[in-house]
Amino acid sequence: MQKKFKIISVILGDSYRSNDEYLFACPYCKHYKKKLSVNIEKNVYKCWICETLGRDIRRLVRRFGDFNQLQEWDKLTNRININEFDDLFAEERRDLKASDYLGLPSGFISLNNEPSLSATPALNYLKKRDILDKDILYWKMGYCMDGRYTNRIIVPSFNEGGDLNYFVARSFSSDPRKYLNPPVSKDVVFNELYLEWDTDLVITEGIFDAIIAGPNAVPLLGSTLRPNSKLFMKIVQNDTPVFLALDPDADKKEERIIKLFLTYGLEVYKIDINGYEDVSEMGREEFLKRKENAVLVHETDYLLESAVASI
């Protein structure tokens, strides 16, 4: 326990002891009094000023310490593998069928190469949506000019092993079907290969929202989060802090997701999207401002607020 206390002290500074707890200055509200109570034995903390609380001190180490301190903390705590959370796996997961193995659509043309004349409509569409050249490269975008996905932007997704696990096909023509999904499950972690789990993760509705939100963002693809979904399990496994940036008209979905996160003691922030249809309409600069002002959801306050709103 002394080694853990030493790590916390280096990160948070001076403290004084009160029974089984140590009181530090809170790095969240930065109040001048030492009101952040940390109980190392019980692995919990709470600020008596801003009411920030957590069921895992590792969050403090991850958010305010450096990588070496986080590694040292993990060695001392022998982090639990998510497979030990039996309730997350109460529902059996189906075996992967041969039909679930996915390839890029026939006729896929990469936009990472020198664009040809045929790419002009696709590039014009992306430009209108404020998609930059670096976004095209990072997300490995392409397009199709024939076949089932004619006149569609293709944004591929890769799992942590580098295999294609999904792709989004967005029309850049007058086709009334804006999106055309591949014939596989949406229960994927979109672009898992490039996500960092030890830093803030932004969750958005759609793929273009995620692109505007930045590289460490993942879209729900019109779906939701459930306790046994791959994305949720990854978040729990890594105790990843989540920033929710869902569309304003998805308030019921947002409420269910927040309650789910709070049930597992996860750190969740709400980004205000009001005034815009979604993140992609908001734009990068405004999104970054609003992310900086995101509100940390407190379990007691949120559940009370939800109960009052339902009356």
N, C-alpha and C positions, 0 to 999 in steps of 0.2 A: 504494500500500500504506500510505502514511503516513496518508491520510484514513481508511482502514479502522481502522488502529491507534488513531486519535484517537477514533473512535466507540466502539470497544471499551473504551478507557481511561475514557471518560466514564461508561460503564455499569458496568464492573467495578472501577474504581479503580486504585490504584497497582500497578505490576508491576516485574519485573526481567527482563532478557533472558538467555537461555541458548541459545547457538548460534542456530538459526533460530526459536526459540520464545520466547514471552513467558509468564511465570508470574504468574498472578493468584490472589487468594483465590477459592475456589470458592463461587458463590452457591447451589449445591445443598446441599452438606453444611455450609457455613459454617465449615470448619476454619480455625483461626487462622493456619496457615501457608499461604503462597502455593504451592498444589499443582495449580492448574488450568493445564495447559499448552495454549497456543493457538498454532497454526501458521497464520498468516494466508495465507502463500503456498500451502500445501497445503489450506487451508480445512477444518481439522480441529481438534478439541480433546479433551482427556481430563484428568479429575481423578485424581491418583494416590492419593487417599485413598478416595473413595467409588466410583471407577471409572466415573463418568458419562462417556460419550464421545459424540461426534457427528461426522458427516461434512459438516456444514454449519454454519458459525459464525452464519449467519442465525438459527438457533434461539435462540442466546444473546441476540441483538439483539431478537428478537420477544418472548421471555419476560421479559427483564429491562430492556429499553429502553422508549422510548415510541414513539408512532406516527411522529413526525417522524424519529427515528433509524432506524426500519425503512425508511421511504421513502428516506432518504439512502443506506442500505446497498444497497437494491435498485437504485438508480441506478448505484452504483459497481460492482455485480456483474453487471449485465445478466442478470437471472434467466432461466434456460432454460425454454422453453415445454414443457409435457408432451408435445406432439406430436413432440418430438425423442427421446423414449424409445421407440425402435422396438419393443423387446421387449414393451411394454405393448399393442401393437397387432398382435401376431403373428396373433391370431385375428380374422378379418374381422367387423365388426359389420354386422348385417343392416339394411337400409334400413327406415325407418319406414313401415308400411303404413297405409292409410286406416283400417283397423279398430283401429289403436293409438291413434287420437285419442279422447280420453275426455271424457265429460261427467258431471256429477253425476247420481245415479240419479233416475229418475222418482219424483216424490212427495217429494223432499228438502225438509225444512222446517228452516230455520236456527234455531239456538238463540241466535243473537246478537240476535235481535229480542225483543220482549216475549213471553215464553212463554205459550202458550195452555194450556188444561186438558189437551189431548192430549199435551203435553210432559211431564206429571208422571211417568210411568213412566221415561222416558229420564233426566230430571233426578235422580230418586231413585237410579237405577243409578249415575250419575256421582258422586253424593254419597257413596255407599257405597265408591266407589273413590278417594275423597279428591281428586276433580277439582273445582277451584275455579272460580268465575265467570270469573276472569281467564284461566284455562286454556281455558275454552270460547270466550272471545273471541279469544285468541291463535291457537288451532288451528282456529278457524272451524267448530266442530262443529255438526252437525245430526242429524236423525233421519228415519226413514221410517215411515209408518203403513200403507202399502199397497205392492203390487207385489213384485218379487223381493226387496227388502231390507226387508220389513215387520218392524217391531219391532227395528230395528237403529240403533245409534249410527253416524253417518257422520263420519269424520275425514278431510277432504280433504288432499291434498298438492299443492303447486305447484312447478314448476320455476323456474329463475332468471329466466325471461321472464314469469312470472306465470300460466302456463297450467297447468291441472289435468293432472297426470301419473299420479295414482293416488288411491285412497281406501281406507280401512279401514272395513269394515262389521261391527261387533261386536253380537251379539244381546244384548238386555236382557230377553229372555223365556226360556221353557223350551226353545227350539230347541236340540237337541243339537249342531248345527253352530255353534260359537261364532263363527267368522269365515267370511265369504263374500267371496271375492276378486273384483274386477272382471276381465273377460276381456282383460287386457293383461299385458305383461311386468312382473316385479317388479324388473327392473334399472333402478331409479330412485334418485335421491337424495331421500328423503322430506322434504318441506317445504324444498327447496333454496333457495327464495326468501328464507327468513328466517335461514339459517345463516351464521355468521361463521367464515371459514376461518383467520383469523390469531389465533385463540384456541383454548382447549381444546375438543375435540369429544368428546362422550360417545357411545359406540355401545352400544345395548341390543338385546335380542331383539325386544320388542313395542312397540307404539305407546303403551300406557299406562305402560310402563317409561320411555319417552322423555319423556312428559309430566311424570312425577314427577321425572325427572333434571334437568329445566330446559329453557329455550328452546334452548340450543345442544346438542341431543341428537338422534340419528337412529336409528330402529329398522331392524333387518335384515329384519323381516317374515318371520321363520322361514327366511330364506335364509342365504347365507354371502357372504364376500368373495372375489372372484377378481381376478387381475391386470388383466383387461380390463373389470371392472365399473365403472360410472359413479362410484359412491361412492369406490372405491379410487383411481381416476384423479384425482378431485378432491383427495383427501387428499395424494397424491404431488405433484400440481401445486403445492399451497400449502404443502407441508411442514408439515401441520397436526399438532400434538400430539394423540394419541388416548388416551382413557380408556376401557378396555373394561369393561363392566358386564353381562356375559352371565350367563344362568342357571347355577347350580352344576352342573346335569346336562348342560351343553353344553361340557364340558371338552375334548373332542376338537376340536370346532369352534374353541374359543378357542385351542387350541394351534396349529392350522393358520393361523389369522388372525395370531397373534403372529409366527410364523415368516415369514409373508409380509411383514409390516411390517418386521421386522428385516432381511430380504433387501434391502429398499430403503432401509435406514438411517433408518427413521422412529422418532420418539420415541413410545413406547407405555407406558402405565401400566395396571396391573391393579387393579381395585377389588374388594375382598373382598365377595362376596354370600352367603357361607356363613351358614346359620342362617335363611335366607329362601328362598322359591321363586323370587323375582325382585325387581327394583327396586321395582315397584309395591306389593308386599306390605311391603317394607321401610319405605316412607314417606320423605318429604322430609328430615326432620331427620336421621334415621339415615344416609340416603344421603349427605348433605353431609358428615357426619363421616367416613364411610368414603372419600369422594372425597379429602378432605384428607389422609388417611393412605394413599392409593393408592401402590403400589410401582412405581417406574420399573424396567422390565425391561431388564437388561443382557444383551447378546447372548451373551457367553461363559457367563455363569452360567445363563441360561435353556436354552441348547442342551445344556449339561452336565446340568442338572436333568432335562430331558426324556429324555435318553439313559439316565440312571440309572433313571427311573421306568418305562421300557419294558423293562428287564431282568427 
